[in-house]
Amino acid sequence: MAALPLQVLIPDGSASTLVAAAGGGDTAPTGDNVFLEVNNANAATRTLVIATPGTVRGLTIQDRSIPIPAGERWKIPLPSSLYAGADGQASITYTPDAASVTVGVFRAV
């Protein structure tokens, strides 16, 4: 898995960068006002899966699957309360693969 860096968006504006999604998945920081931006330039839908490591009354929470239609760009909040693993990072995978998918992690201040 590749570690996606957190890019901070300042009030005056900021340049932002998306990078190729890693075939084996990515990790990303989580927190308040943190979001994942996903651009699917593939000709087919790609599904993003974010692990949900928490439990409710001892029961595991199902991982979140988000289909990203072909040619669309989505922003997905990454609150720590839902997605942070023991290291504070979200674990993200792509199905059926990460072909033509670019991603970035941002926090607005």
Backbone as ProteinMPNN parsed JSONL, in Angstrom:
{"seq_chain_A": "MAALPLQVLIPDGSASTLVAAAGGGDTAPTGDNVFLEVNNANAATRTLVIATPGTVRGLTIQDRSIPIPAGERWKIPLPSSLYAGADGQASITYTPDAASVTVGVFRAV", "coords_chain_A": {"N_chain_A": [[0.843, -1.188, 0.0], [0.423, 2.247, -0.729], [1.292, 5.297, 0.884], [-0.746, 8.016, 1.092], [-0.147, 11.475, 0.999], [-1.197, 14.14, 3.192], [-2.764, 17.0, 2.026], [-2.974, 20.365, 2.67], [-5.515, 22.691, 2.411], [-5.535, 26.054, 2.133], [-7.169, 29.144, 3.238], [-6.705, 31.203, 1.326], [-6.446, 29.856, -1.004], [-5.116, 27.008, -2.731], [-2.732, 25.017, -4.502], [-3.385, 21.777, -5.719], [-2.782, 18.242, -5.844], [-3.324, 15.229, -7.576], [-2.553, 11.772, -7.438], [-1.503, 8.681, -9.002], [-3.558, 5.957, -8.166], [-2.596, 3.305, -6.048], [-2.035, -0.017, -7.096], [-2.13, -2.062, -5.174], [-3.551, -0.855, -3.205], [-4.106, 1.975, -0.972], [-3.074, 4.056, 1.811], [-4.41, 6.549, 3.99], [-4.453, 9.712, 5.705], [-6.776, 10.517, 8.337], [-9.538, 12.448, 9.724], [-11.046, 15.478, 11.127], [-12.591, 17.508, 8.718], [-11.153, 16.303, 6.692], [-10.76, 14.891, 3.51], [-11.064, 12.509, 0.842], [-10.205, 12.705, -2.491], [-11.26, 11.42, -5.53], [-10.573, 10.558, -8.812], [-11.929, 9.056, -11.534], [-10.755, 8.126, -14.405], [-11.103, 6.024, -16.02], [-12.764, 3.92, -18.449], [-14.718, 2.452, -17.342], [-16.729, 1.771, -14.404], [-15.176, 2.074, -11.23], [-14.7, 0.633, -8.079], [-14.336, 1.9, -4.903], [-13.055, 0.863, -1.851], [-13.274, 1.358, 1.521], [-11.8, 0.524, 4.492], [-13.458, -0.209, 7.536], [-12.527, -0.173, 10.579], [-13.674, -0.239, 13.106], [-15.972, -1.284, 15.785], [-19.329, -2.051, 16.815], [-20.911, -2.556, 19.71], [-19.416, -4.902, 19.909], [-19.696, -6.003, 17.397], [-18.517, -6.229, 14.072], [-18.117, -3.527, 11.754], [-19.359, -3.186, 8.52], [-17.19, -2.84, 5.722], [-16.899, 0.15, 3.767], [-18.17, 0.481, 0.574], [-17.802, 2.222, -2.389], [-19.025, 2.989, -5.421], [-17.449, 4.489, -8.152], [-18.419, 6.157, -10.854], [-17.504, 5.887, -14.363], [-15.387, 8.387, -15.638], [-15.968, 10.274, -13.665], [-15.463, 12.519, -10.848], [-15.029, 12.368, -7.458], [-15.566, 13.417, -4.048], [-14.826, 12.307, -0.848], [-15.579, 12.2, 2.509], [-13.303, 11.575, 5.238], [-13.65, 10.766, 8.142], [-12.096, 10.274, 11.31], [-13.46, 8.786, 13.215], [-14.815, 6.801, 11.829], [-13.023, 5.571, 9.997], [-10.313, 5.395, 10.839], [-7.554, 3.348, 11.427], [-5.514, 1.455, 13.75], [-3.17, 2.883, 13.47], [-4.07, 5.37, 12.853], [-4.645, 5.804, 10.226], [-6.572, 5.558, 7.193], [-7.519, 2.692, 5.329], [-7.478, 1.892, 1.985], [-8.818, 0.339, -0.872], [-9.117, -0.713, -4.336], [-11.447, -1.814, -6.71], [-12.397, -3.293, -9.849], [-9.67, -2.925, -10.225], [-6.995, -0.462, -10.06], [-6.686, 0.979, -12.349], [-6.265, 3.866, -14.273], [-7.171, 5.535, -12.241], [-6.976, 8.3, -10.125], [-5.924, 9.856, -7.087], [-6.216, 11.901, -4.092], [-5.566, 13.355, -0.865], [-7.081, 15.64, 1.284], [-7.309, 18.51, 3.454], [-9.343, 21.004, 4.626], [-8.802, 24.23, 5.927]], "CA_chain_A": [[0.0, 0.0, 0.0], [1.134, 3.524, -0.76], [0.784, 6.286, 1.843], [-1.113, 9.282, 0.462], [0.13, 12.597, 1.898], [-2.269, 15.104, 3.444], [-2.553, 18.312, 1.434], [-3.788, 21.328, 3.405], [-6.072, 23.754, 1.579], [-5.604, 27.271, 2.942], [-8.261, 30.031, 2.819], [-6.373, 31.998, 0.139], [-6.378, 28.959, -2.15], [-3.959, 26.119, -2.739], [-2.599, 24.061, -5.589], [-3.573, 20.416, -5.216], [-2.273, 17.227, -6.751], [-3.81, 13.859, -7.496], [-1.541, 10.813, -7.865], [-2.072, 7.395, -9.414], [-3.927, 5.044, -7.089], [-1.726, 2.131, -6.029], [-2.74, -1.261, -7.395], [-2.326, -2.816, -3.942], [-4.295, -0.03, -2.261], [-3.467, 3.152, -0.39], [-3.473, 4.491, 3.143], [-4.637, 7.99, 3.985], [-4.786, 10.309, 6.996], [-8.197, 10.748, 8.606], [-9.757, 13.507, 10.696], [-12.04, 16.507, 10.84], [-12.399, 18.251, 7.478], [-10.263, 15.571, 5.787], [-11.517, 14.157, 2.499], [-10.377, 11.833, -0.252], [-10.724, 13.042, -3.817], [-11.027, 10.303, -6.444], [-10.926, 10.822, -10.204], [-11.945, 7.817, -12.311], [-10.631, 8.402, -15.837], [-11.307, 4.752, -16.699], [-14.005, 3.825, -19.224], [-15.666, 1.64, -16.568], [-16.833, 2.085, -12.979], [-14.218, 1.496, -10.294], [-15.259, 0.692, -6.736], [-13.413, 2.241, -3.829], [-13.449, 0.201, -0.603], [-12.588, 1.926, 2.685], [-11.967, -0.358, 5.651], [-14.049, 0.363, 8.748], [-11.962, -1.064, 11.598], [-14.379, -0.163, 14.387], [-17.046, -2.225, 16.108], [-20.469, -1.539, 17.573], [-21.334, -3.622, 20.63], [-18.672, -6.113, 19.602], [-19.925, -6.45, 16.022], [-17.734, -5.475, 13.101], [-18.836, -2.645, 10.834], [-19.049, -3.547, 7.143], [-16.386, -1.868, 4.985], [-17.711, 1.004, 2.894], [-17.906, 0.361, -0.858], [-18.328, 3.388, -3.096], [-18.767, 2.916, -6.859], [-17.139, 5.766, -8.798], [-18.713, 5.955, -12.279], [-16.496, 6.267, -15.355], [-15.293, 9.804, -15.967], [-16.416, 11.166, -12.583], [-14.538, 12.921, -9.783], [-15.798, 12.397, -6.213], [-14.922, 13.77, -2.786], [-15.369, 11.424, 0.183], [-15.055, 12.531, 3.842], [-12.578, 10.511, 5.936], [-13.61, 11.022, 9.583], [-11.358, 9.287, 12.108], [-14.391, 7.938, 13.951], [-15.252, 5.687, 10.989], [-12.036, 4.924, 9.145], [-8.941, 5.329, 11.354], [-7.051, 2.111, 11.997], [-4.68, 1.648, 14.938], [-2.145, 3.876, 13.148], [-4.734, 6.628, 12.51], [-4.789, 5.89, 8.782], [-7.616, 4.795, 6.504], [-7.018, 1.709, 4.374], [-8.327, 2.034, 0.799], [-8.512, -0.53, -2.004], [-9.856, -0.386, -5.55], [-11.83, -3.003, -7.466], [-11.566, -4.477, -9.962], [-8.271, -2.519, -10.158], [-6.821, 0.994, -9.912], [-6.334, 1.521, -13.659], [-6.768, 5.206, -14.627], [-7.747, 6.191, -11.069], [-6.057, 9.156, -9.384], [-6.466, 10.18, -5.76], [-5.508, 12.835, -3.228], [-6.191, 13.554, 0.446], [-7.063, 17.071, 1.546], [-7.971, 19.042, 4.644], [-9.624, 22.431, 4.517], [-8.618, 24.942, 7.198]], "C_chain_A": [[0.884, 1.246, 0.0], [0.476, 4.488, 0.225], [0.513, 7.597, 1.11], [-0.833, 10.428, 1.439], [-1.095, 13.502, 2.048], [-1.875, 16.445, 2.841], [-3.52, 19.284, 2.115], [-4.209, 22.45, 2.466], [-6.268, 24.991, 2.446], [-6.688, 28.208, 2.406], [-7.978, 30.85, 1.555], [-6.317, 31.167, -1.135], [-5.082, 28.172, -2.136], [-3.946, 25.31, -4.024], [-2.79, 22.679, -4.984], [-3.153, 19.428, -6.29], [-2.96, 15.894, -6.501], [-2.697, 12.95, -8.037], [-2.224, 9.512, -8.266], [-2.368, 6.535, -8.195], [-3.043, 3.803, -7.191], [-2.544, 0.86, -6.257], [-3.025, -2.095, -6.163], [-3.087, -2.062, -2.88], [-3.461, 1.106, -1.709], [-3.867, 3.295, 1.067], [-3.577, 6.006, 3.109], [-4.897, 8.485, 5.396], [-6.289, 10.492, 7.12], [-8.325, 11.928, 9.555], [-10.859, 14.455, 10.286], [-11.644, 17.269, 9.582], [-11.412, 17.603, 6.518], [-11.137, 14.806, 4.791], [-10.584, 13.579, 1.447], [-11.02, 12.294, -1.545], [-10.301, 11.928, -4.77], [-11.481, 10.702, -7.834], [-10.812, 9.508, -10.969], [-11.941, 8.162, -13.796], [-10.793, 7.127, -16.666], [-12.633, 4.783, -17.468], [-15.079, 3.029, -18.485], [-15.67, 2.097, -15.109], [-15.735, 1.384, -12.199], [-14.824, 1.654, -8.906], [-14.147, 0.903, -5.727], [-13.927, 1.547, -2.571], [-12.606, 0.781, 0.526], [-12.879, 1.024, 3.876], [-12.558, 0.418, 6.821], [-13.639, -0.525, 9.919], [-12.7, -1.089, 12.931], [-15.39, -1.274, 14.583], [-18.153, -1.474, 16.842], [-20.986, -2.704, 18.403], [-20.692, -4.965, 20.286], [-18.85, -6.648, 18.193], [-19.115, -5.591, 15.06], [-18.651, -4.633, 12.208], [-18.406, -3.019, 9.418], [-18.221, -2.445, 6.484], [-17.278, -1.088, 4.023], [-17.256, 0.849, 1.45], [-18.586, 1.515, -1.579], [-18.014, 3.245, -4.582], [-18.549, 4.323, -7.422], [-17.355, 5.559, -10.297], [-17.579, 6.452, -13.186], [-16.56, 7.772, -15.606], [-15.704, 10.762, -14.869], [-15.33, 11.381, -11.54], [-15.362, 13.119, -8.516], [-14.924, 12.824, -5.049], [-15.62, 12.994, -1.671], [-14.763, 11.794, 1.532], [-14.385, 11.313, 4.48], [-12.509, 10.802, 7.438], [-12.883, 9.892, 10.322], [-12.298, 8.295, 12.782], [-14.866, 6.729, 13.145], [-14.099, 4.884, 10.388], [-10.632, 4.77, 9.713], [-8.623, 3.958, 11.927], [-6.204, 2.437, 13.215], [-3.601, 2.711, 14.72], [-2.738, 5.233, 12.762], [-5.009, 6.8, 11.027], [-5.995, 5.09, 8.291], [-6.935, 3.85, 5.519], [-7.99, 1.645, 3.207], [-7.87, 1.051, -0.277], [-9.456, -0.193, -3.155], [-10.194, -1.688, -6.278], [-12.543, -2.593, -8.747], [-10.069, -4.176, -9.956], [-8.21, -0.993, -10.072], [-6.479, 1.663, -11.238], [-7.041, 2.85, -13.927], [-7.492, 5.907, -13.479], [-6.667, 7.027, -10.391], [-6.738, 9.631, -8.12], [-5.614, 11.229, -5.06], [-6.28, 12.984, -1.932], [-5.995, 15.003, 0.847], [-7.735, 17.405, 2.887], [-8.134, 20.535, 4.446], [-9.445, 23.071, 5.894], [-9.392, 26.238, 7.185]], "O_chain_A": [[1.937, 1.289, 0.636], [-0.745, 4.493, 0.38], [1.431, 8.214, 0.571], [-1.244, 10.356, 2.597], [-1.919, 13.61, 1.14], [-0.791, 16.964, 3.11], [-4.729, 19.058, 2.135], [-3.376, 23.078, 1.812], [-7.07, 24.981, 3.38], [-7.087, 28.086, 1.248], [-8.898, 31.157, 0.797], [-6.16, 31.714, -2.227], [-4.074, 28.623, -1.592], [-4.994, 24.961, -4.568], [-2.391, 22.444, -3.844], [-3.166, 19.735, -7.482], [-3.152, 15.485, -5.356], [-1.99, 13.315, -8.976], [-3.379, 9.271, -7.913], [-1.533, 6.401, -7.301], [-2.775, 3.311, -8.287], [-3.616, 0.69, -5.675], [-4.051, -2.772, -6.102], [-3.258, -2.561, -1.768], [-2.257, 1.186, -1.952], [-4.869, 2.73, 1.507], [-2.92, 6.668, 2.306], [-5.492, 7.771, 6.203], [-6.991, 10.608, 6.116], [-7.33, 12.368, 10.132], [-11.515, 14.279, 9.26], [-10.479, 17.631, 9.414], [-10.888, 18.269, 5.626], [-12.117, 14.163, 5.167], [-9.487, 14.08, 1.201], [-12.244, 12.275, -1.678], [-9.133, 11.542, -4.812], [-12.619, 11.129, -8.028], [-9.735, 8.917, -11.045], [-12.987, 8.453, -14.377], [-10.634, 7.158, -17.886], [-13.515, 5.585, -17.161], [-16.217, 2.942, -18.945], [-14.723, 2.732, -14.645], [-15.405, 0.232, -12.478], [-15.399, 2.696, -8.593], [-13.153, 0.178, -5.707], [-15.115, 1.636, -2.26], [-11.377, 0.707, 0.495], [-14.034, 0.785, 4.229], [-12.192, 1.569, 7.061], [-14.312, -1.51, 10.222], [-12.369, -1.896, 13.799], [-15.638, -2.088, 13.693], [-17.931, -0.406, 17.412], [-21.442, -3.712, 17.864], [-21.329, -6.016, 20.36], [-18.223, -7.642, 17.826], [-19.037, -4.372, 15.218], [-19.801, -4.992, 11.952], [-17.212, -3.152, 9.149], [-18.506, -1.261, 6.659], [-18.282, -1.603, 3.531], [-16.084, 1.062, 1.14], [-19.781, 1.758, -1.408], [-16.854, 3.366, -4.975], [-19.355, 5.227, -7.199], [-16.571, 4.866, -10.945], [-16.802, 7.329, -12.807], [-17.636, 8.348, -15.763], [-15.785, 11.965, -15.115], [-14.422, 10.568, -11.368], [-16.283, 13.934, -8.491], [-13.709, 12.625, -5.056], [-16.846, 13.017, -1.559], [-13.546, 11.711, 1.693], [-14.825, 10.178, 4.296], [-11.425, 11.059, 7.961], [-13.041, 8.715, 9.998], [-11.98, 7.113, 12.909], [-15.28, 5.729, 13.731], [-14.183, 3.661, 10.281], [-9.819, 4.065, 9.115], [-9.332, 3.462, 12.803], [-6.182, 3.583, 13.664], [-3.167, 3.362, 15.67], [-2.002, 6.145, 12.387], [-5.547, 7.826, 10.609], [-6.383, 4.086, 8.889], [-5.896, 4.18, 4.946], [-9.178, 1.38, 3.395], [-6.676, 0.943, -0.559], [-10.452, 0.51, -2.981], [-9.338, -2.557, -6.442], [-13.258, -1.591, -8.724], [-9.268, -5.078, -9.708], [-9.24, -0.321, -10.019], [-6.024, 2.807, -11.246], [-8.264, 2.945, -13.821], [-8.331, 6.777, -13.714], [-5.574, 6.532, -10.113], [-7.958, 9.79, -8.072], [-4.444, 11.421, -5.39], [-7.492, 12.771, -1.891], [-4.889, 15.536, 0.766], [-8.602, 16.677, 3.372], [-7.175, 21.241, 4.134], [-9.882, 22.519, 6.904], [-9.366, 26.982, 8.165]]}, "name": "protein", "num_of_chains": 1, "seq": "MAALPLQVLIPDGSASTLVAAAGGGDTAPTGDNVFLEVNNANAATRTLVIATPGTVRGLTIQDRSIPIPAGERWKIPLPSSLYAGADGQASITYTPDAASVTVGVFRAV"}
